[in-house]
Amino acid sequence: MSAMAKYLVNDAAVAYVRKLIDAKQYVLESDWGRSQPDAEAQNAFLERHSWSEYAAWHLGLTDGANDETKARYAFVAGDLRRVHRSALIACVYRASEWRHKQVELAAHDLLQHLDHLSG
């Protein structure tokens, strides 16, 4: 069995997502299965934005993957326009399921911040 990928917390993304939440750039009710950016949406975003802007949407960095490849960035927190509460829940759940504790805690903190501000 192959070793499971390890993820580092993308501190720049955590700060960016927190800033978006503070600016009320979020969606509280969405079906994340339908809202999450597919490959086409990601490619369209990358045609108009830098890799660092793309990275800013991802709470996790894949340990060992090259920068400026999609494989490097994991745990997307929104639809590349706004933060989705459902995305943060998915990040918490997935990170918890695969025991990526630091990513789980970062996503959890952002979710609490969002709920505090929007409550």
BELQUIKA-V345932 format. One record per residue. N is the residue number from 0. PHI is phi in radians with two decimals (NA if undefined). PSI is psi in whole degrees, -180 to 180 (NA if undefined). NEAR is the number of other ideal C-beta (glycine too) atoms within 10 Angstrom. Layout:
n: (N/N)
phi: (PHI/PHI)
psi: (PSI/PSI)
near: (NEAR/NEAR)
This chain:
n: (0/1/2/3/4/5/6/7/8/9/10/11/12/13/14/15/16/17/18/19/20/21/22/23/24/25/26/27/28/29/30/31/32/33/34/35/36/37/38/39/40/41/42/43/44/45/46/47/48/49/50/51/52/53/54/55/56/57/58/59/60/61/62/63/64/65/66/67/68/69/70/71/72/73/74/75/76/77/78/79/80/81/82/83/84/85/86/87/88/89/90/91/92/93/94/95/96/97/98/99/100/101/102/103/104/105/106/107/108/109/110/111/112/113/114/115/116/117/118)
phi: (NA/-1.32/-1.16/-1.28/-1.04/-1.87/-2.16/-1.78/-1.27/-1.55/-1.04/-1.10/-1.20/-1.01/-1.15/-1.14/-1.12/-1.06/-1.11/-1.10/-1.08/-1.05/-1.55/1.08/-1.63/-2.51/-2.11/-1.49/-2.10/-2.76/-1.60/-1.12/-1.01/-1.62/-1.55/-1.15/-1.20/-1.42/-0.99/-1.10/-1.13/-1.13/-1.11/-1.08/-1.08/-1.19/-1.19/-1.89/-2.36/-1.40/-1.09/-1.18/-1.20/-1.12/-1.04/-1.11/-1.60/-2.02/-1.33/-2.13/-2.00/-1.26/-1.09/1.61/-1.43/-1.24/-1.05/1.05/-2.30/-1.07/-1.11/-1.25/-1.94/-2.40/1.09/-1.21/-1.80/-3.03/-1.66/1.32/-2.21/-2.38/-1.24/-1.95/-0.99/-1.12/-1.21/-1.11/-1.08/-1.09/-1.09/-1.02/-1.12/-1.15/-1.13/-1.13/-1.01/-1.72/1.06/-1.67/-1.06/-1.17/-1.15/-1.00/-1.17/-1.09/-1.15/-1.07/-1.06/-1.14/-1.09/-1.09/-1.10/-1.06/-1.14/-1.12/-1.23/-1.59/-1.31)
psi: (135/152/143/144/147/145/142/149/132/92/-36/-39/-41/-45/-41/-46/-40/-41/-42/-42/-45/-32/10/30/68/163/122/-34/112/156/105/-30/-33/-27/-24/143/124/179/-40/-45/-39/-44/-42/-41/-45/-24/-28/-9/165/165/-34/-33/-38/-45/-33/-14/-4/120/-16/145/128/120/125/-14/149/142/157/34/147/-28/-22/-28/130/164/64/138/3/-169/18/7/-47/153/139/129/-40/-30/-43/-41/-43/-40/-47/-49/-49/-43/-39/-46/-41/11/40/79/-42/-41/-42/-47/-40/-46/-40/-45/-42/-40/-44/-41/-45/-47/-36/-47/-37/-12/NA)
near: (3/4/5/9/14/12/22/14/20/24/11/13/24/18/11/20/28/17/12/20/24/12/10/10/13/21/16/12/7/17/9/18/8/9/14/18/18/9/8/8/13/17/11/13/16/15/7/7/13/10/14/12/13/20/17/22/25/24/30/27/22/18/10/10/15/8/10/13/10/15/10/19/24/21/26/21/31/25/19/18/13/17/26/23/21/19/28/28/14/18/27/21/12/16/24/15/9/14/9/24/11/13/26/23/14/26/28/16/14/24/19/11/15/22/13/9/12/11/6)
